[in-house]
């Protein structure tokens, strides 16, 4: 989600149950002055781009306007991204571009390769060597609208999500799959059974093959897609929305205590491909819970973590944890304090078990880490501008963090003593 659609929220009190904090957060309440995390305090970048802890460094890999290997220019609007293992120890990155039909710096491609010739969004693919040299970068999906986030699959592909419900030459609001093996533009096929709505991000449970999806709306739902054939999403399946068993039609913005677990079940969306933007309305009418702008989502350690960018009594954001094995949901993090966490967006579970979250708030944005005991810390600071981080992910060997700065559109590789 772009910064221009953000609103600065005045800090609110924490007297309600929905604003209760994990006890481990109480020491972190000074605005933008959290105690140093496990990697130490941030060090000022003499180049004025990224402040990182001592021992960490970054490489700028691919930037808007550069000429790619296929002859086209690197598009703008860098957003969600994932890393896959390539040949010879290389890392393959697939990167979303959140661009509308009127956007400049769109994904260029032959019309025959575009889903919709009006679409300017899509994906690009980067091949990065073990020593962080960019080997190649090229277009891989074109003609789509506002490819915001998405998620990797266990079978080595990227699910690119359209955060749109517009109709151009074709309908939009779908998920598209891009194999990491693709060496050019794929044939764009909308996965219609996965629903038509303002898709944000997706995460696959490797134990079941179920795909969990978020929706960037103030009254969004949390979805589960059950494929007819595991590892073959194009074969169709059924779409469901999460319902809190004891609280049908729950509004999760307030009234939930951090750490309290709730049993959930799932309601079937009988028309996942409507002509009007009604999927979330249909699910809510069946008792599904509402979330405040579901955005980043990631599977790790048997849990699904997802962000609600404007959740909480202060509207500053929440992180939820759903556990498939027990069918339970709990509010995991809700500081209600911009100095701790503001507008959490993309999220990843690091190899060491920490969470890393990209902020998309007012003013300075950070990459925020969360330890396994719930303590938050600042890992990186955007000192170049006030635009959001996006697409945080790790190389297959866990040694490199990759992340985007959406504007002006820069993909970074961060190395150090992980």
C-alpha positions in Angstrom: 0.0 0.0 0.0 1.4 3.4 -1.0 2.2 6.0 1.6 -0.2 8.6 0.1 -3.1 6.5 1.3 -1.8 6.6 4.9 -3.1 8.8 7.7 -1.2 10.0 10.7 -3.0 8.8 13.8 -2.7 10.7 17.1 -1.7 8.4 19.9 -4.6 7.0 21.9 -4.8 5.8 25.5 -4.4 2.2 26.4 -7.2 1.7 28.9 -9.4 -0.6 26.9 -9.0 -4.3 26.8 -8.2 -4.1 23.1 -5.2 -1.9 23.8 -3.6 -4.2 26.4 0.0 -5.0 25.8 2.3 -7.9 26.2 4.2 -7.4 29.5 7.5 -7.7 27.5 6.6 -4.5 25.6 6.3 -2.2 28.6 10.0 -1.2 28.6 9.7 0.0 24.9 7.5 3.0 25.2 9.7 6.0 24.4 8.8 7.3 20.9 11.2 6.0 18.3 13.8 5.2 21.0 13.3 1.5 21.5 16.1 -0.3 23.4 18.6 -1.9 21.1 17.6 -5.3 19.8 19.7 -8.4 19.5 21.8 -6.7 16.7 22.5 -3.5 18.6 21.6 0.1 18.0 21.3 1.6 14.5 24.4 3.3 13.0 24.0 6.4 10.9 24.5 5.7 7.1 27.0 8.2 5.7 25.3 7.7 2.3 21.9 8.8 3.8 20.0 5.7 2.7 19.6 2.9 5.3 20.6 3.0 8.9 21.5 -0.5 10.1 23.2 -2.1 13.2 27.0 -2.3 13.3 28.3 -5.1 11.1 25.5 -4.9 8.6 25.8 -3.5 5.1 23.6 -3.2 2.0 23.8 -3.4 -1.8 21.4 -1.6 -4.1 20.5 -4.3 -6.7 17.8 -3.1 -9.0 16.3 0.4 -9.3 13.4 2.0 -11.2 14.5 3.3 -14.6 17.5 1.0 -15.1 17.6 -1.1 -18.3 16.9 -4.7 -17.6 18.3 -7.8 -19.3 15.3 -8.0 -21.6 15.7 -4.4 -22.8 12.8 -3.0 -20.8 13.1 -0.5 -17.9 12.8 -1.5 -14.3 9.2 -0.5 -13.3 8.3 1.6 -10.3 6.1 0.7 -7.3 8.3 -2.0 -5.8 6.2 -4.0 -3.3 5.9 -7.6 -2.2 8.7 -10.0 -3.0 10.0 -13.5 -2.3 13.3 -15.4 -2.6 13.8 -18.8 -4.2 16.8 -21.1 -4.7 18.4 -20.9 -8.1 21.3 -22.7 -9.9 24.9 -22.4 -8.6 23.9 -21.0 -5.3 22.0 -18.0 -6.9 18.9 -16.5 -5.4 15.9 -15.8 -7.6 13.7 -12.9 -6.5 10.2 -12.3 -7.8 9.1 -8.7 -7.1 5.6 -7.1 -7.4 5.0 -3.7 -8.8 1.9 -1.9 -7.4 0.9 0.2 -10.4 -2.4 1.4 -11.8 -3.3 2.0 -15.4 -2.4 5.7 -15.0 1.0 5.0 -13.3 4.2 6.0 -14.8 7.1 3.6 -15.0 4.8 0.6 -15.6 5.7 -3.0 -16.5 6.5 -2.9 -20.2 5.8 -6.0 -22.3 4.5 -7.0 -25.7 0.7 -6.7 -25.7 0.5 -10.5 -26.4 2.1 -11.1 -23.0 -0.2 -8.8 -21.1 -3.3 -10.0 -19.2 -5.0 -6.6 -19.9 -3.3 -4.1 -22.3 -4.4 -1.3 -19.9 -2.6 -2.9 -17.0 0.7 -1.3 -15.8 1.3 -3.7 -12.9 3.0 -7.1 -12.8 6.2 -8.7 -11.6 9.9 -8.7 -12.4 12.4 -11.4 -11.7 15.9 -10.9 -10.4 18.8 -13.4 -10.4 21.4 -12.6 -7.7 24.7 -14.4 -7.2 26.0 -15.5 -3.8 28.3 -12.5 -3.7 25.3 -10.2 -4.3 26.0 -9.4 -7.9 22.9 -8.9 -10.0 23.2 -11.4 -12.8 20.0 -10.5 -14.6 16.6 -8.9 -14.2 13.6 -9.1 -16.5 9.8 -8.9 -16.7 7.8 -12.0 -15.7 4.1 -10.9 -15.4 2.4 -8.0 -17.2 -0.9 -6.3 -17.8 -2.3 -6.6 -14.2 -3.5 -3.9 -11.8 -1.8 -2.9 -8.5 0.2 -6.0 -7.7 0.7 -5.2 -4.1 1.9 -8.2 -2.2 1.4 -11.9 -2.5 3.4 -14.9 -1.2 5.7 -17.8 -2.1 4.5 -21.4 -2.5 6.3 -24.5 -1.3 6.5 -25.7 -4.9 8.6 -22.7 -6.0 6.3 -20.1 -7.4 5.1 -16.6 -6.5 1.5 -15.7 -6.0 1.0 -12.1 -7.2 -2.1 -10.4 -5.8 -4.1 -7.6 -7.4 -5.2 -5.1 -4.9 -8.0 -3.9 -7.1 -11.5 -4.6 -8.2 -11.5 -2.5 -11.3 -12.6 -3.6 -14.7 -10.5 -2.5 -17.7 -10.5 -4.6 -20.8 -10.8 -7.5 -18.3 -11.9 -8.0 -14.7 -9.3 -7.5 -12.0 -9.0 -8.5 -8.4 -7.3 -11.9 -8.8 -4.3 -13.9 -7.9 -1.7 -14.8 -10.6 1.0 -17.5 -10.3 4.6 -16.9 -11.5 7.0 -19.8 -11.4 10.5 -19.0 -10.2 11.8 -21.0 -13.1 10.2 -18.5 -15.6 12.9 -16.8 -17.7 10.6 -14.3 -19.3 6.9 -13.3 -19.3 4.5 -16.0 -18.3 1.0 -16.4 -19.8 -1.1 -14.5 -17.2 -4.0 -16.7 -16.0 -6.2 -15.4 -13.2 -6.9 -18.0 -10.4 -10.6 -17.2 -10.3 -11.5 -19.7 -7.7 -9.3 -17.9 -5.2 -11.7 -15.0 -5.2 -12.1 -11.6 -6.7 -11.5 -8.9 -4.1 -8.8 -6.5 -3.0 -6.2 -9.1 -2.6 -3.2 -8.1 -0.5 -1.0 -11.1 0.4 -1.0 -14.9 0.6 0.7 -17.6 2.6 0.6 -21.4 2.0 0.5 -23.9 4.8 3.0 -26.6 3.5 1.3 -29.3 5.6 -2.1 -28.9 3.8 -1.5 -26.8 0.7 -4.2 -24.4 1.9 -3.6 -20.8 0.9 -4.4 -18.0 3.5 -5.1 -14.6 2.1 -5.6 -11.0 3.4 -7.7 -8.2 1.9 -6.8 -4.5 2.1 -10.1 -3.0 3.2 -11.1 -1.3 6.4 -13.8 -4.1 6.7 -11.7 -6.9 5.3 -12.0 -10.6 5.9 -9.3 -13.3 6.4 -9.6 -16.0 3.8 -8.6 -19.7 3.3 -8.5 -21.3 -0.2 -8.7 -25.1 -0.2 -7.5 -26.4 -3.5 -9.1 -29.3 -5.2 -5.6 -30.7 -6.0 -2.7 -29.9 -3.7 0.1 -27.9 -5.3 -2.2 -27.2 -8.4 -4.1 -24.0 -7.7 -5.3 -23.7 -11.3 -7.4 -26.9 -10.8 -9.8 -24.8 -8.6 -11.0 -25.2 -5.1 -13.2 -23.6 -2.4 -12.9 -20.2 -0.8 -13.7 -19.7 2.9 -13.6 -16.8 5.4 -12.6 -17.1 9.1 -15.3 -16.9 11.7 -14.6 -16.6 15.5 -16.8 -19.2 16.9 -17.8 -17.4 20.1 -18.1 -14.0 18.4 -19.9 -14.2 15.0 -19.5 -11.0 13.0 -16.7 -9.9 15.3 -15.1 -6.5 14.7 -11.5 -7.2 15.6 -10.3 -3.6 15.7 -11.0 -3.3 19.5 -12.1 -5.5 22.3 -9.5 -8.2 22.0 -6.7 -8.9 24.6 -3.2 -9.7 23.4 -2.5 -13.4 23.9 -6.0 -14.6 24.4 -6.8 -17.5 22.0 -10.2 -17.9 20.3 -11.5 -21.0 18.5 -12.4 -20.4 14.8 -14.2 -22.1 12.0 -14.7 -21.2 8.4 -17.7 -20.1 6.3 -18.0 -21.0 2.6 -18.0 -18.2 0.0 -20.4 -19.6 -2.5 -19.7 -16.9 -5.2 -16.0 -16.1 -5.1 -16.1 -14.3 -8.5 -18.9 -11.7 -8.2 -19.5 -8.8 -10.6 -19.7 -6.4 -7.7 -17.2 -6.1 -4.8 -19.3 -8.2 -2.4 -17.1 -11.2 -1.3 -16.4 -9.7 2.1 -20.0 -8.7 2.5 -21.2 -12.2 1.8 -18.7 -13.6 4.3 -19.6 -11.2 7.0 -23.3 -11.9 6.6 -22.4 -15.6 7.4 -20.6 -14.6 10.6 -17.1 -14.0 9.4 -14.8 -11.7 11.4 -13.8 -8.2 10.2 -10.2 -7.0 10.2 -8.9 -3.5 9.8 -6.9 -3.6 6.5 -5.3 -7.0 6.3 -1.9 -6.7 4.7 1.3 -8.8 5.1 1.0 -12.5 5.9 3.6 -15.2 6.3 3.7 -18.9 7.4 6.4 -19.9 9.9 6.9 -22.3 12.8 3.4 -23.8 12.3 1.6 -20.5 12.5 0.2 -17.9 10.1 1.1 -14.3 11.1 -0.8 -11.5 9.4 -0.8 -7.7 9.8 -3.8 -5.4 10.1 -2.3 -2.0 9.2 -5.0 0.2 10.9 -6.1 -2.2 13.6 -6.2 -1.4 17.3 -7.9 1.4 19.2 -5.4 4.0 18.0 -5.5 2.7 14.4 -1.7 2.1 14.4 -1.8 -1.6 13.6 -2.1 -5.1 14.9 -0.4 -8.5 14.3 -2.5 -11.6 14.5 -1.5 -15.2 14.8 -3.6 -18.1 13.5 -2.6 -21.7 14.4 -4.0 -24.2 11.9 -3.3 -27.2 14.0 -5.6 -26.0 16.8 -7.9 -23.8 14.7 -7.2 -20.9 17.0 -6.6 -17.1 16.5 -5.0 -14.7 18.9 -4.0 -11.1 18.9 -0.2 -11.3 19.0 1.0 -7.7 19.0 -0.9 -4.4 19.5 1.3 -1.7 21.0 -1.0 1.3 20.2 2.1 3.4 20.1 3.7 4.8 17.0 7.1 4.8 18.7 7.0 1.0 18.8 5.1 0.0 15.7 3.2 2.1 13.2 1.2 0.7 10.3 2.7 -2.8 9.9 2.6 -4.0 6.3 4.7 -6.8 4.8 6.0 -9.4 7.2 8.4 -12.4 7.2 9.5 -15.0 9.7 13.3 -15.0 9.8 15.3 -18.2 9.9 16.0 -17.5 13.6 12.3 -17.2 14.4 12.1 -13.5 14.7 9.5 -11.6 12.8 10.5 -8.7 10.6 7.8 -6.1 9.7 7.9 -3.3 7.1 6.3 -0.1 8.4 4.2 2.0 6.1 3.3 4.9 8.5 3.6 8.6 8.7 7.1 10.1 8.8 10.1 7.9 9.2 9.6 4.2 8.5 11.5 1.3 9.9 12.0 -2.4 9.5 10.9 -3.6 13.0 12.0 -6.9 14.5 10.0 -8.9 17.0 11.7 -11.6 19.1 10.1 -14.9 20.1 9.2 -13.4 23.5 7.4 -10.4 22.0 10.0 -7.7 22.4 10.2 -5.2 19.5 13.3 -3.5 18.1 14.3 -1.3 15.2 16.5 -3.2 12.6 16.6 -0.6 9.8 15.6 3.0 9.2 14.7 4.7 5.9 16.7 7.9 6.0 16.4 8.5 2.2 12.8 9.6 2.3 9.5 9.0 4.1 8.3 6.1 1.8 7.5 2.6 2.9 9.6 -0.5 3.1 8.1 -3.6 1.3 8.8 -7.1 0.2 11.1 -8.2 3.1 12.3 -11.8 2.6 15.4 -13.9 3.2 17.7 -15.9 0.9 17.2 -19.6 1.0 20.4 -20.0 3.1 19.1 -17.4 5.6 22.1 -15.2 5.3 20.7 -12.3 3.2 17.7 -10.1 3.8 16.2 -8.6 0.7 13.8 -5.7 0.9 12.3 -2.9 -1.2 11.9 0.8 -0.8 8.7 1.3 -2.8 9.6 4.8 -3.9 11.9 5.7 -5.7 11.9 1.9 -6.3 15.1 0.3 -4.9 15.7 -3.4 -4.1 18.3 -3.9 -1.4 20.3 -6.9 -0.2 21.3 -6.7 3.4 24.1 -8.9 4.8 25.7 -9.1 8.2 26.0 -11.2 11.4 22.6 -12.9 11.3 
